[in-house]
Amino acid sequence: MTVKNKVIVITGASSGIGEASAKLLAQHGAKVVLGARREARLQAIVKDIEAAGGTAAYQVTDVTKQADVDGLVKLAQTKFGGLDVIFNNAGIMPSSPISALHTDEWDAMVDINLKGVLHGVAAVMPIFTTQKHGQIITTSSVAGIKSFAGAGVYGATKFAVRNLMEVIRMESAQEGTNIRTASLYPAAINTELLHTITDKETKQGMDAFYKQVGISPEAVANVVNFAVDQPEDVNVNEFTIYPTKQA
Ligand code: NDP
């Protein structure tokens, strides 16, 4: 089974990497189920996908709430008759130096970037374990494989989800449940992510950097499509995606 006809839940699907992935996967025949908080955006994206001949549905979802993520997965099952893949992609990056003590933003990053992924895992694990098939793809970051000054807590959440994906892969191999996992480590991708930075100095620096080197979210969507397209006994589990201009 390739991408065609797979049922794929995508969080953080209202813009950027999630939106690009939803559109590309639908173009390749997947049935995509989009979750995020901004309903008007989700509605418009689903309309675009359907206008292009694809199949999609959406549900307003806040990944900090287990019940919301469970509901999104349930929608996939009821509307499209099953679930093959979850793409845990929702995330925020309000980066700042630790010494600035933006502790509310630390909490928000843990709640969305880490606990949001755990909610996705908890929602699909019973389904994937029972059907002995399934794929969990998570957007980590290059900040999940190396440290960046100014991205201490963001990086902590992204290192954490990387570990989570690898452990799920290993345990599934031991338990014989055929659950595949993949972590994506994108570098500078031009999306709305920098809007979440409130620290003025950090924002200025990142805006300038992204303007110089950033690439489009379709670059990541292509990798997601590749991962989903692999044969069921093949787990391609780690991808870095760099702009050629980024050192
Ligand atoms: P965007 O800001 O364009 O997309 C972020 C998505 O996450 C939006 O759809 C947003 O939707 C959603 N989101 C945020 N909070 C929540 C929440 N509580 N519940 C549900 N959805 C939520 O940025 P990107 O596309 O760049 O970000 C996608 C992922 O890629 C993130 O995990 C980010 O950390 C990661 N990443 C991005 C890089 C980049 O350079 N852009 C580099 C490395 C990793 P809404 O506001 O409607 O809820």
Residues whose N, C-alpha, C, O or C-beta is under 5 A from the ligand:
A	BS01	NDP	G12 A13 S14 S15 G16 I17 G18 G35 A36 R37 R38 T61 D62 V63 T64 N89 A90 G91 I92 I112 T139 S140 S141 V142 P186 A187 A188 I189 T191 E192 L193
